[in-house]
Structures are given as C-alpha cells and as structure tokens.
Amino acid sequence: MFDHVTIRVADMASTRRFYDTVFGPLGITLDHEADDLVEWDDFSIVPVEPGGVVSSGLHVGFVAGSTAVADAFWRTGTDAGYASDGEPGPRPEYGEDYYGAFLLDPDGNSVEAVHHDTLRRGGNVDHLWIRVADVAASAAFYDVIGPHAGFARRRATDDLVQFKGESGSFSVLRDDRPVTRNVHLAFPAPHDGAVAEFHAAAVGAGYRDNGAPGERPEYHPGYEGAFVLDPDGNNIELVDHHR
C-alpha cells in the first residue's frame, strides 16, 4: 500500500536516535542517511522547513513478526528513556488477534509495533491513523484518489473511515486529540500513466495541487511523481519509480 511515509522533525539527531533504537528489535535497518534525510525502507525523517511545523498527531504502526518482538520494541524504547504510549498487550477492540505496543517519538507521534494475522506484506509500515478536522471531507478526498493509488474504503463510522490496499491500511478519524499535521504519504503507481491520472482526478475534483506530474531526478533517475494536498494540508503523492 505505501511507497513511503515521511515526517518532518524538530531535531534530526534525536529523532534518528529514537528510531534507530526502537527499530532494532523489529529488524528495520537504515537504508540511506544525509543531513536532510534519514530513511529506513518505507519510512523516513526530514528536518522541518524554516518557519514550518513539525509532523504531529500521527499514529504509525510498524510490522512486528511476533508478540515477543512487539514486547522487545517497547522494552527497548522504555529502557532507553522514551515515553510509553501504551504497554504491550492484546487490543481486542482492533481485532481478535491484535497485539500492540506503543511509544511516543521525540515530537509526540504515536509509534506502534503491531502483530496480527493480516500484517502488511512487503513493507514495514502496517498502518497509519491520520487525525482530521472533518472525517467526511477527508474520506471524500481519499475516495477520489483511491482508484488511482490502489486502495478503497473498507470500514466507516461517523468518527473513522478505514482504507485498505492489497496489504496494509490507513484510517482517517476524529477524536479529542489534535489534527495530524505536515505528513507526507506516498502511494506506488499501479501502472504507467497512473501518476498523471491521479493528479488530474484530484485537481479536477477541486483539491489543491502541490506539484504537477513529472520526473524528479533529484530523487533518482526515472522517479516520476505528482503531489496534492489533502483537506488538512498533508502532502499526498503518487510515485512511479520506473525501475
């Protein structure tokens, strides 16, 4: 489902240290590092823009191969002095076999190690929770881009709408916590031409352009992407790597 998820952080060194620490038990290894980007496969951090705001209010669940791995994630994080956001254990409200352990990263985002019987395959980010100002408006946006990005809504209540791809999920929801801010979420293009189709559909439906379809060689040769903003201003991309 996810090509990559990127958050903007206040302090690259301290945030990298957090993720390096807690990713160890999950077997997630560093792929790339530079002054302005640290990347672990499908998850990355970049510095906040001058005058900008850090990514906040996000919940991201990472694949844990077993409940013991989830336990080790939480224990490693708390032993290193990071704040718990929920002790390891079953969460039957999410599923009969759902087991999660939760920490807070240095900017207060909720980071989970999760184990269940339908874990995402082929990536480390199992699911996201994106808190929004208006669930119906956000769900309508993702309904527009979903056919071009390979996902569709699967479950809906007044307070939460879940979208699923072939593997992995994300939800838009409203609760008493602040709205998610300044997150970059990229989906893989399912076929040639999908990048332009995605952008045309979103802009044609009245959503905000944040970068027209085209090559982005600064990322790597053959990288084609297009960007739009969701109703809360998060940067949503469809990308074709042409590899």
Secondary structure, DSSP 8 states (H G I E B T S, - for coil): --SEEEEEES-HHHHHHHHHHHHHHHT----EEETTEEEETTEEEEE--TT----BSEEEEEE-SSHHHHHHHHHHHHHTT--EEEEEEE-TTT-TT-EEEEEE-TT--EEEEEE-TT--SSSSEEEEEEE-S-HHHHHHHHHHHHHHHT-EEEEE-SSEEEEE-SS-EEEEE--SS---BSEEEEEE-SSTTHHHHHHHHHHHTT-EEEEEEEE-TTT-TT-EEEEEE-TT--EEEEEE---
